[in-house]
Amino acid sequence: MKLLVLGGTRFLGRHFVDAAVRSGHEVTVFTRGVTPSPWTSHEVTHLAGDRDPRKGAGLAALDGGRWDAAIDLSGYVPRCVEASAKLLEPKVAHYTFVSSMSVYADSSRPDLDEATPVATLAEPETEDIMARYGALKAACEGAVRAAFGERALVIRPGLIVGPHDPTDRFGYWVARFLLPEHLGDRADEAVVPAPPRSPIQFIDARDLASWMLEAALARLDGTFNASSPPRMWTMGILVDVLAAQALAAGKRVAPRWIDEAKLAEHGVTPWTELPLWIPATDPESGGFMEFSSARAMGQGLRVRALSETVEDTAAWLATRDEAKAWKSVLSAAKERAILAAA
């Protein structure tokens, strides 16, 4: 098949294109050309432009093409998504839009499914992605559905993890146990947010990419949450896997479970300094790590072993350029202060 990927050189898109190329499909990638492409011109066709039609040549590079399916990985602003969807509607048979579980207006309860109401924009013209990320993504979904109707597939992932993840959210925990030397002068104990039973939820980018490719080829339509099943994993399970692999690798790192009151005393920022941590004092996000993915599982989404994701992420972290890494996570000095006071 002929596949068009909007975005796709960094993380999820990179894995998607890799899977498509391995399967023998003809792939065209449309990007700004800022991030170097990992593929040669013989493997992938590269088109340069901008999602914003007001910038430079905009979407002009897409004018002459025809594709069996398009995969939109870089849509954040409804105005821009609407422009590309309208342009591609007569040129593309099927359109996949990668949205986010952040679209939901209420994530306070566990097991929310795709029928849960989404957030809306109080100011429809806003393009403030940082402040209105979820509502903007929801509006982007609407633009895609308006253009493609039943030819549209909307995928709402939770946290995406694995090799090439630029966010450090999952990578922090892998590095803290398996590559602590990458995080500065760290103690032999790692601060971990209690309790161990806290649910965590994410999806390996390679599993998501493989399923997206299958869904696009099958021209699946509708809306799907895409993550691990709720309560499949907890913080305790993750730490057990990390500690076991650290021991096998000769790393002397053990967890120190710290209750959230103590973490709050030290001003630790949930989700950012200690990724995956959503404290009980944030009831509005109480179900954010327990969304239902039953619909996607019923359509073939599969989740690999956590140990494999950890191992492969560690192997990638060991070789990546860390010039811009670990800027927001818990610092070594702050961690030592928490351990000393615990």
N, C-alpha and C positions, 0 to 999 in steps of 0.2 A: 504494500500500500504506500501511497504518497502521504507523508505526515508533515504538518507544519507545527513547529513549536515556537510559541511566543515567549521569549526568555529561554533559559535552559542551559547556561554554561557553568553554573556554580554548584548547586546542591541537588534538589529534587529533579530539576530538569536535566542535569548531567546524568543522573542515574536513568531517567526515562530515555534519553537519547541513546545511552549505552545499550539499554535493553532492546530498543528498536533496531539499532544498527546490527546487534548480534543476531536478531531475528530476520535480518535481510530486508528490512523496509527502507524505503527511500525517504530520507529525513532532510527537511529544510528548517534552519534555525534563524529566527528573526530577533536581533538584539541591537543594542546601541553600539556594540563593538568595544565596550569599555573593558570587560573582563576577557582575557585571552581565551580563545577556544581550545579545548583539549583534543579536538578532532581536526584531521587534515581536510582539505577541500575534496579529496577523493572519497572520504567517508561521509561527509555532511556538506550540504549546500548552505552557505552563509549569506544572509541578507542583512543589511544594515539600515537602521532607521530609528524612529522613536515612537513609543506608544501614544505620545501626545501629538496629535496632528498639527498643533500650533508651533511645534519645535522642529526646526530644520526641514528635512525632507519628509518628516512624519512617517506615514504609512505607505508612501509612494512605491516602495520596493515590492509591496504585495500586490500591486495592481494587475500584473500580468499572469499571476499564478493560478493553478487549480490543484486542490488537494482532496484526498479522501476524508481526512480528519485533521482538525486543528486542536492543539492543546495549549490552553492559556494559563501560563504559570506566573505572569507578571502583571496581572490586572488588579489595581488598587483604587483607581479613581473612576467613578461611573461614567463621566464624560468621555474618558479615553477608551474604556471598555466598550461603550456604546458605538464609538467611531469604528473600532476594529471589527466589532460584531456585524455592524451594518455593511461594512466593506466586504467582509468575508462571506456573508450569508449566501450569495449566489455562487461563490467560488469553492465552498467547503461543504461536504456532505454531512459531517457530524462535528460538533464543537464541545470540547471538554473544558470546563472552567474550574480551576482549583481555588476554592474559597477557604473557609476556616470555621472551626467550631466557635470562634469568637463572635460569629454573627448573632448568636442567641441573646435575646433581651434579658433572659433570666437563666442563670446557671447555678442557682442556689440549691437545686435538688439533683440527686443522682438519677441515672437511667433516662435522661432526656433524649428523645429521638428527633427525627427530621421534621415532625409536625409541630415542634415547639416554636412559638412565635419568634421572629427575628427582630433585631433592633432597627429603628428607623431614624432618619436624620431630622433633627429639629430644624436645621438650616440646610435645605436641600442643595444649596450651591457650595457648601463647604468642601474643601479638598485637603483638610488637615488630617493626614493619615495617622499620625501618632495619637491624636486625641480622639478620633472617631473611626478607628480601624474596623471594628466589627460592623458598625452601621454602614460604612462605605462598602465593605465587602458584600453585605446583603444587597445594597443597591446595585452593585456590579452584577450580582446574580440575576437581578431583575432585568437588567439590560440585555444579558445573554439570552434569557428565556424569551424576551420580547422579540428578538431577532430570529432565534432558531426554533422556538417552540419545542416540539417533541424530538427534535434533533439535537437537543442540548442535554449534556450530563454535567451536573454540579456536584463536586466532591468537596466535602468539608473535613479536612484532616484536623487532628489535634496537634500536639507537639510532634514534629518530625525530627528524627535523630539518625545517627549513623555517620559513616565516613563522608567527609567534605562539608559537614555542618559548620557554618561560619559563626553560629550564635554563642557557642561555649556553654549552652544550657545543659545538655546531656554530657558533653565533653568534659565539663568541669569535674563531674563525679568520676569519670573514667580516669582522668589525669590525677585526681587527688589520691586515688588508691594505687594506680598502676604506673603513673609517671609523676610522682610528687615533686621531683626535681624540676619539672617544667613550671612549677607554681611558686618558686622561691624557696626560702629556708623554712620548710614545714616541719612540724613536730611529727612524732610517730603515731599520734592519735589525730583522727580527722573529726571535726565537728559535724555531726549529722543531726538534723531536726527530728526530735521525737514527736509522736510515737512511731515505732516501727510498723504499726498496722495501717498507717496512712496510705490510702490508695494512690497510685501513680498510673499514668496512662500516656502512651506515645506509640508511634509507628516507625519502624525502620524505613528510611527513604527508599531502599531497594524493593521492599515488599509493596510499598505504595506505588512505586513506579511500574512494577510488573503488573499489578492489578489494573492500573490506569491504562496500560497498553492493551491488555485483554479487553477491558471495557470499551475502549475506543474502537477496536477491531470488530467487536460485537455490536457496536452502535447502541450501547446501553443508554437509556435516558432516565431522567429523574434526578433525585437528590439523595446523597448518601454521606453519612458520617463515616469517617475512615480512620480508625485507630484500633489499638488493642482492645479486647473486651473489657468492660468495667470490672475492676477488682481482680483481674488476672495477675497483676503485680502490685506489690506494696513497696514502700521505701525500705522495709526490712528485707524483702526478697532481693531488691537491687543491691543493697549493701552486702548481703550474703554472697552474691555472685561476684561483686567487686573484691571483697575480702579474700575469697577463695582463689581468684585469679592472681591477686597481689601476692598471696602466700606462695603460690606455685611459681611465680616469677622472682621470688626472693625479696619482695618488698615488705618491709616491716611497718605496715600501716594497719591500725585497728580503729574501729569506729568508737566515738564517744557520743552517746545520745544525749542531746541537750534539749530541755523543754522550751517551749516557745516563749514563756515568760522571761527566761534568762536571755534568750536570743533578742527579744524585744528590748531588754535593758541595755544591751550593747548596740542597739540601733541597726540590727541586721535587716536588710531589705529582702522581704520574701520574693521568691522567683528570680531575683536578679543576683544578689550576693550568694544566696543559697538556692540554686535552681531546683525546680520541682516542689519547693516548699510553699504551700498555701496554708497559712495558720487558721486555726479554728475561730480566731477573732475576725475573720473575713467571711461572714456567712453568705454574702452575695455570690461568692465563688465556691461555695461548699460542694457543688456537684461538678466542678470544672474538670476534674480528673476521673469522672465516672459517667461519661456519655455512652449511650448505646451505639454500638456499631453492628447491630444484628442484621440490618438490611444489607450492608456491604459484605458481611460474612456469608450471608445467604447467596450472594452473587460471586463468591469465589475469593474474596480477600483472605489472605492467610498471613499469619504472624510467625516469624522465625524465632528460634530460641534466644532468650535474652543474653545468654552467655556468648552467642555468636556475634550479636550486635556490639557487645562490650569489647570482645577480642578484636574485631575488625576496626572499631573506632580507635582503640588504643594503637593499633598498627599504623593507622593513618596519622594520628596525632604525633606519633614519634618522628614523622618525616615532614610535617607541614612547616611553613614559614610562620613563626610566631610573633612577628613584628607588631601585629595589631591584636594579639590574643590576650585574653584574661584581663581586660581593662575594667570589667564591672563586677567580677566575682569576688568572693570573700578574700581579703588579703591575708598574707601569712601573719602579719603583725596583729591584725584583728582576731584572727583565729587563735593565736597564742594567748591573747588577752582573755578570750572567752574560756579557753581551757584552764587558765590559771585561776579564774574566778569560779569555775564550776565545782 
